[in-house]
Amino acid sequence: MPNPLFNALGGDPMSGLMQQVEQFKSRFGAGFNPQQYVMNMVNNGQLTQQQLNYAQQKVQQVQRQMGGRF
């Protein structure tokens, strides 16, 4: 269910990032380097350092919750 506060403020600012995550996931395959892909996004301005830091923090939270199995 969408958050009404985010909708009132113009939507979730991370929604564009979520679309990029879906594209990212679809590109996994032979020879794909996810670290290089993310760094290219930062270098091209498609992803800000702040967004990258936020995503890394969320991954670390999920890793802790899953006991490091992710």
C-alpha positions, 0 to 999 in steps of 0.5 A: 500500500502506498504511503500517503505522506510520500504521495502528498510530497510528490512520491517516494524519492527512491522509486527511480532507484528501485527501477534501476535495481530491477534493471540491475537484477535483470542484467546478471549473467555471464561476464556481468560485473555488478560493482563496475556497473554501479560505479559507472552509474555513480560516475555518469550521474545516474546514481548519487553517492548519497543514493549509493550510501543509502542502498549500501546501508539497506543491504547491510541491514538485510544482511544482519537480519538474515544472519549474513546469508545474503 
